[in-house]
């Protein structure tokens, strides 16, 4: 395609030179008819050249997009649709036949949508071929659905991860520093990378695009609609358990302050060594993970465990609806975990398994976080030994 464009450019350059020569000869032509004849052909050739170059560059963009499956984020709005437009296909919504089982959010907690999907009328026209979600550098990115990593690398100057899921749908994220390699299979809720600090088309965001058979779709139409994604009014705070379970619950230990516990006093979780807990809690997770893996064939997906005070403050500032008051979070004691991989969905097989078995390992789901509680959070579990 690049060679074709070079040849087209050479042809157009030669045509332009010929046109210039003919125009000079036309100036000296003895009659008006001669001048018209000399200039008509070059004008037509110029129009053909411009048309061919436009088609060539359009094909180059479409082919590059098809190879990488990376949505192009444009900042301008699409040209108005032709009369009669407005079907699900035209506005980027999946049809009833192709709509899959609902996906999980790629970020946790549920992020703010900074910029919505804005479907172009045609793939080569400007538009916003995805959504921008609020995110912080270093924040983990999760696979919304099970699939194969089809691309993990750099496109121009931005790190991109693309997944291929059942039905030929491609899911792309940027800027994401990959923790997975091309060809690897991932499960829904599995960590696939982290938000990279590289400059993208938006600041402090994750761009998420979905494409199927060359058509861009609105990622929001695939996101799971469960109790775990409900945002409560700012003034509503979780109510305390009316009947506390056995034990006094999470509290200060080791003479440390919430969120100011040194890493030397904590232990990494064996299958997720970038996450830390109090050492007895970490050992219990290792035992629970072995049982979970025996049942489901995969490890427990852990999106968050110990949170230092700076992280608690950042989350309270950016996600006030979902975050505890800094210095009072049970994550700050290293005694709470936020799970993904299905546990974060009320009624899923993984969540039911946790309800039945987590207590054997000292973990419980607080009453306020349960379905019907004052602040439903299917993902949040606490260690109470």
C-alpha positions as CSV (number, residue, x, y, z in Angstrom):
1,X,0.0,0.0,0.0
2,X,2.9,2.4,0.8
3,X,4.5,1.5,-2.6
4,X,1.2,2.2,-4.3
5,X,0.9,5.6,-2.7
6,X,4.5,6.5,-3.7
7,X,3.7,5.6,-7.3
8,X,0.5,7.7,-7.2
9,X,2.5,10.6,-5.8
10,X,5.1,10.3,-8.6
11,X,2.3,10.2,-11.2
12,X,0.6,13.3,-9.8
13,X,3.9,15.2,-9.7
14,X,4.6,14.4,-13.3
15,X,1.1,15.4,-14.2
16,X,1.5,18.7,-12.4
17,X,4.8,19.4,-14.2
18,X,3.1,18.5,-17.6
19,X,0.2,20.8,-16.7
20,X,2.6,23.7,-15.9
21,X,4.3,23.2,-19.3
22,X,1.1,23.1,-21.1
23,X,-0.2,26.2,-19.4
24,X,3.0,28.0,-20.5
25,X,2.5,26.9,-24.1
26,X,-1.2,27.8,-23.9
27,X,-0.2,31.4,-23.1
28,X,1.5,31.5,-26.4
29,X,-1.4,29.7,-28.2
30,X,-2.7,31.7,-31.2
31,X,-6.4,31.1,-30.4
32,X,-8.8,30.9,-27.4
33,X,-9.7,27.4,-28.5
34,X,-6.1,26.3,-28.3
35,X,-5.8,27.7,-24.8
36,X,-9.0,25.9,-23.6
37,X,-7.7,22.6,-25.1
38,X,-4.3,23.0,-23.4
39,X,-5.8,23.6,-20.0
40,X,-8.8,21.3,-19.9
41,X,-6.9,18.0,-19.9
42,X,-4.5,18.9,-17.0
43,X,-7.4,20.1,-14.9
44,X,-9.1,16.7,-15.3
45,X,-5.8,14.9,-14.5
46,X,-5.4,17.0,-11.4
47,X,-8.8,16.1,-10.2
48,X,-8.1,12.4,-10.8
49,X,-4.8,12.6,-8.9
50,X,-6.5,14.2,-5.9
51,X,-9.2,11.6,-5.9
52,X,-6.8,8.7,-6.2
53,X,-4.6,10.0,-3.4
54,X,-7.6,10.4,-1.1
55,X,-8.7,6.9,-1.8
56,X,-5.2,5.6,-1.2
57,X,-4.7,7.3,2.1
58,X,-8.2,6.1,3.2
59,X,-7.4,2.5,2.4
60,X,-4.0,2.8,4.2
61,X,-5.8,3.9,7.4
62,X,-8.4,1.2,7.1
63,X,-5.8,-1.5,6.5
64,X,-3.6,-0.4,9.4
65,X,-6.7,-0.3,11.7
66,X,-7.7,-3.8,10.6
67,X,-4.2,-5.2,11.3
68,X,-3.9,-3.8,14.8
69,X,-7.5,-3.6,15.9
70,X,-6.7,-0.2,17.5
71,X,-9.4,2.4,17.5
72,X,-8.3,5.8,16.2
73,X,-9.2,8.5,18.7
74,X,-10.2,11.7,16.9
75,X,-11.1,14.9,18.6
76,X,-13.7,16.2,16.1
77,X,-17.3,15.3,15.8
78,X,-18.6,13.1,12.9
79,X,-20.3,14.5,9.8
80,X,-24.1,14.4,10.1
81,X,-25.6,11.1,9.0
82,X,-27.5,10.7,5.9
83,X,-31.3,10.8,6.0
84,X,-32.7,7.6,7.4
85,X,-29.7,6.9,9.6
86,X,-30.1,5.8,13.2
87,X,-30.1,2.0,13.3
88,X,-28.2,0.1,15.9
89,X,-25.4,-0.6,13.4
90,X,-25.1,3.1,12.5
91,X,-24.9,4.4,16.1
92,X,-22.4,1.7,17.2
93,X,-24.7,-0.5,19.2
94,X,-24.4,-4.3,19.0
95,X,-27.4,-6.0,17.4
96,X,-29.5,-8.4,19.4
97,X,-27.8,-11.3,17.6
98,X,-24.2,-10.2,18.4
99,X,-24.7,-8.8,21.9
100,X,-22.6,-11.0,24.2
101,X,-22.9,-11.9,27.8
102,X,-22.3,-8.7,29.7
103,X,-18.6,-7.8,30.3
104,X,-16.8,-6.6,33.4
105,X,-15.5,-3.1,33.8
106,X,-11.8,-2.8,32.8
107,X,-11.0,-0.6,35.8
108,X,-11.8,-0.8,39.5
109,X,-13.5,0.9,41.2
110,X,-16.0,1.7,38.5
111,X,-14.6,4.7,36.8
112,X,-16.1,8.0,35.6
113,X,-16.7,8.3,31.9
114,X,-14.8,11.3,30.8
115,X,-15.8,11.2,27.1
116,X,-18.5,9.0,25.6
117,X,-18.6,7.0,22.3
118,X,-19.3,9.2,19.3
119,X,-19.8,7.0,16.2
120,X,-18.6,8.3,12.8
121,X,-20.9,7.7,9.8
122,X,-18.0,5.9,8.0
123,X,-14.8,4.4,9.4
124,X,-12.6,6.9,7.7
125,X,-14.5,10.0,9.0
126,X,-13.7,11.7,12.3
127,X,-15.4,10.7,15.5
128,X,-14.6,9.2,18.9
129,X,-14.4,5.4,18.4
130,X,-14.5,4.4,22.0
131,X,-14.8,5.8,25.5
132,X,-12.4,7.6,27.8
133,X,-12.4,6.4,31.4
134,X,-10.8,8.2,34.3
135,X,-7.7,6.4,35.4
136,X,-4.4,7.1,37.3
137,X,-0.9,6.1,36.2
138,X,0.0,2.7,37.5
139,X,-3.6,1.6,37.9
140,X,-4.3,-2.0,36.9
141,X,-6.4,-2.7,33.8
142,X,-8.5,-5.8,33.7
143,X,-9.8,-8.0,30.9
144,X,-13.5,-7.2,30.4
145,X,-14.1,-10.7,28.9
146,X,-12.2,-13.9,28.3
147,X,-10.1,-14.0,25.1
148,X,-6.7,-14.1,23.5
149,X,-4.2,-11.3,23.5
150,X,-3.9,-10.4,19.8
151,X,-1.5,-7.4,20.3
152,X,0.6,-6.1,23.1
153,X,3.1,-3.4,22.1
154,X,3.5,0.1,20.8
155,X,1.5,1.9,18.1
156,X,3.3,5.0,17.0
157,X,4.2,6.3,20.5
158,X,1.5,4.8,22.7
159,X,1.4,1.4,24.4
160,X,-1.6,-0.7,23.3
161,X,-3.2,-4.0,24.4
162,X,-5.7,-5.6,22.2
163,X,-7.8,-8.7,23.0
164,X,-9.8,-10.9,20.6
165,X,-12.9,-12.4,22.2
166,X,-15.4,-14.9,21.0
167,X,-17.4,-13.9,17.9
168,X,-14.5,-11.9,16.3
169,X,-14.8,-8.9,18.6
170,X,-11.6,-6.9,19.3
171,X,-11.1,-4.9,22.5
172,X,-8.3,-2.3,22.6
173,X,-6.9,-0.2,25.4
174,X,-4.4,2.6,25.5
175,X,-2.1,3.8,27.0
176,X,-1.5,0.4,28.8
177,X,1.8,-1.1,29.7
178,X,1.2,-4.8,29.0
179,X,1.6,-7.5,31.6
180,X,0.6,-10.2,29.1
181,X,2.1,-11.3,25.8
182,X,0.5,-11.8,22.4
183,X,-1.1,-15.2,22.0
184,X,-1.8,-15.6,25.7
185,X,-5.3,-16.5,26.8
186,X,-6.8,-14.3,29.6
187,X,-9.9,-14.7,31.7
188,X,-12.5,-12.0,32.5
189,X,-11.2,-9.8,35.4
190,X,-7.5,-10.8,34.9
191,X,-4.9,-8.1,35.1
192,X,-3.6,-7.4,31.6
193,X,-1.5,-4.3,32.2
194,X,-1.3,-0.9,34.0
195,X,-2.0,2.6,32.9
196,X,1.1,4.0,31.3
197,X,2.3,7.6,32.0
198,X,2.9,8.1,28.3
199,X,1.0,10.9,26.6
200,X,-2.2,9.8,24.9
201,X,-5.1,11.7,23.2
202,X,-6.5,12.4,26.7
203,X,-4.9,13.1,30.1
204,X,-5.6,10.9,33.1
205,X,-7.7,8.4,31.2
206,X,-7.9,5.0,29.7
207,X,-9.2,4.9,26.1
208,X,-11.3,1.8,25.5
209,X,-12.4,0.7,22.0
210,X,-14.5,-2.2,20.7
211,X,-14.6,-3.3,17.1
212,X,-16.3,-6.1,15.2
213,X,-16.1,-6.9,11.5
214,X,-14.6,-3.4,10.8
215,X,-17.4,-1.6,12.7
216,X,-16.8,0.3,16.0
217,X,-19.2,-0.4,18.8
218,X,-19.9,1.5,22.0
219,X,-18.0,-0.3,24.9
220,X,-20.7,0.9,27.4
221,X,-23.3,-1.4,25.7
222,X,-21.2,-4.4,26.8
223,X,-20.5,-3.4,30.4
224,X,-22.1,-5.5,33.0
225,X,-25.1,-3.9,34.7
226,X,-25.0,-5.4,38.2
227,X,-25.3,-4.2,41.7
228,X,-21.6,-3.8,42.0
229,X,-21.6,-0.8,39.6
230,X,-24.2,1.3,41.5
231,X,-23.0,4.7,42.5
232,X,-24.8,6.0,45.6
233,X,-25.4,9.7,46.4
234,X,-22.3,11.3,47.9
235,X,-24.0,11.8,51.3
236,X,-24.7,8.1,51.8
237,X,-22.1,6.3,53.9
238,X,-22.0,2.6,54.6
239,X,-24.0,1.8,57.8
240,X,-22.2,-0.4,60.3
241,X,-23.1,-4.0,60.7
242,X,-26.2,-4.3,62.9
243,X,-24.9,-7.6,64.2
244,X,-21.1,-7.9,64.0
245,X,-19.8,-11.3,63.1
246,X,-17.5,-13.2,65.4
247,X,-14.5,-11.3,66.5
248,X,-14.1,-7.5,67.0
249,X,-13.4,-6.9,63.3
250,X,-10.4,-5.2,61.7
251,X,-8.5,-2.9,64.1
252,X,-5.1,-1.5,64.8
253,X,-2.3,-3.9,65.2
254,X,1.5,-3.8,65.7
255,X,1.5,-0.3,66.9
256,X,1.0,1.0,63.4
257,X,-1.4,3.6,62.0
258,X,-3.9,3.0,59.2
259,X,-2.2,3.3,55.8
260,X,1.2,3.8,57.4
261,X,2.3,0.2,57.9
262,X,5.8,-0.5,56.6
263,X,6.1,-3.1,53.8
264,X,8.5,-5.0,56.2
265,X,5.5,-5.7,58.5
266,X,3.3,-7.0,55.6
267,X,3.5,-10.1,53.4
268,X,3.0,-10.4,49.7
269,X,0.1,-12.5,48.4
270,X,1.8,-15.6,47.0
271,X,0.0,-15.7,43.6
272,X,-0.2,-11.8,43.4
273,X,3.1,-10.6,44.8
274,X,2.4,-7.0,44.0
275,X,-0.4,-7.0,46.6
276,X,0.2,-7.0,50.4
277,X,-1.7,-8.0,53.5
278,X,-1.0,-8.7,57.2
279,X,1.0,-11.9,57.1
280,X,-1.7,-14.2,58.6
281,X,-4.2,-12.8,56.1
282,X,-1.8,-13.4,53.3
283,X,-1.3,-17.0,54.3
284,X,-5.1,-17.6,54.5
285,X,-5.5,-16.2,51.0
286,X,-2.9,-18.7,49.7
287,X,-4.9,-21.6,51.2
288,X,-8.2,-20.2,49.9
289,X,-6.7,-19.7,46.5
290,X,-5.6,-23.3,46.3
291,X,-9.2,-24.4,46.9
292,X,-10.6,-21.8,44.5
293,X,-8.2,-22.9,41.8
294,X,-9.1,-26.5,42.3
295,X,-12.8,-25.6,41.7
296,X,-12.4,-23.1,38.8
297,X,-9.0,-23.8,37.3
298,X,-7.8,-20.2,37.8
299,X,-6.3,-18.1,40.6
300,X,-8.3,-15.6,42.6
301,X,-8.2,-12.2,40.9
302,X,-7.1,-9.6,43.4
303,X,-7.5,-6.0,42.2
304,X,-6.6,-4.3,45.6
305,X,-5.4,-5.2,49.0
306,X,-3.3,-3.0,51.3
307,X,-3.7,0.7,50.6
308,X,-1.3,3.2,52.0
309,X,-2.6,6.6,53.2
310,X,-1.6,8.4,50.0
311,X,-3.5,6.0,47.9
312,X,-6.6,6.3,50.2
313,X,-6.5,10.1,49.8
314,X,-6.2,9.8,46.0
315,X,-9.1,7.4,45.7
316,X,-11.2,9.6,48.0
317,X,-10.5,12.6,45.8
318,X,-11.1,10.8,42.5
319,X,-13.8,8.2,43.4
320,X,-15.5,9.8,46.4
321,X,-18.7,7.6,46.0
322,X,-16.8,4.4,46.4
323,X,-14.0,5.2,48.8
324,X,-13.8,5.1,52.6
325,X,-12.6,8.1,54.6
326,X,-8.8,8.2,54.4
327,X,-7.3,6.6,57.6
328,X,-10.4,4.5,58.2
329,X,-10.3,2.1,55.4
330,X,-9.9,-1.6,56.3
331,X,-7.5,-1.8,53.3
332,X,-5.2,0.5,55.4
333,X,-4.8,-2.3,58.0
334,X,-3.9,-4.8,55.3
335,X,-7.1,-6.8,56.2
336,X,-9.3,-6.2,53.2
337,X,-9.3,-7.4,49.6
338,X,-11.2,-6.3,46.5
339,X,-11.7,-9.3,44.2
340,X,-12.4,-9.5,40.4
341,X,-12.7,-12.6,38.2
342,X,-16.5,-13.1,38.8
343,X,-16.4,-12.6,42.6
344,X,-17.3,-9.0,42.0
345,X,-20.7,-10.0,40.5
346,X,-23.5,-10.9,42.8
347,X,-25.0,-14.3,41.9
348,X,-22.0,-15.5,39.9
349,X,-20.7,-19.0,40.5
350,X,-17.5,-17.5,41.9
351,X,-19.3,-15.2,44.3
352,X,-21.6,-18.0,45.5
353,X,-18.4,-20.1,46.1
354,X,-16.9,-17.3,48.2
355,X,-20.1,-17.0,50.2
356,X,-20.0,-20.7,51.0
357,X,-16.3,-21.2,51.6
358,X,-14.5,-17.9,52.5
359,X,-15.5,-18.2,56.2
360,X,-13.4,-21.3,56.5
361,X,-10.3,-19.2,55.8
362,X,-11.3,-16.2,58.0
363,X,-12.8,-14.0,55.3
364,X,-16.3,-12.5,55.4
365,X,-18.5,-10.3,53.2
366,X,-19.6,-7.3,55.4
367,X,-23.4,-6.9,55.7
368,X,-23.2,-3.3,54.3
369,X,-21.5,-4.7,51.2
370,X,-23.9,-7.5,50.4
371,X,-26.7,-7.3,47.9
372,X,-29.4,-5.2,49.6
373,X,-26.9,-3.7,52.0
374,X,-26.4,0.1,52.5
375,X,-23.6,0.1,49.9
376,X,-23.5,-3.1,47.8
377,X,-20.0,-4.1,46.9
378,X,-19.8,-7.7,45.7
379,X,-16.0,-7.4,45.4
380,X,-15.1,-6.2,49.0
381,X,-14.2,-8.9,51.6
382,X,-12.5,-8.6,55.0
383,X,-10.3,-10.8,57.1
384,X,-11.8,-11.2,60.6
385,X,-9.5,-13.7,62.4
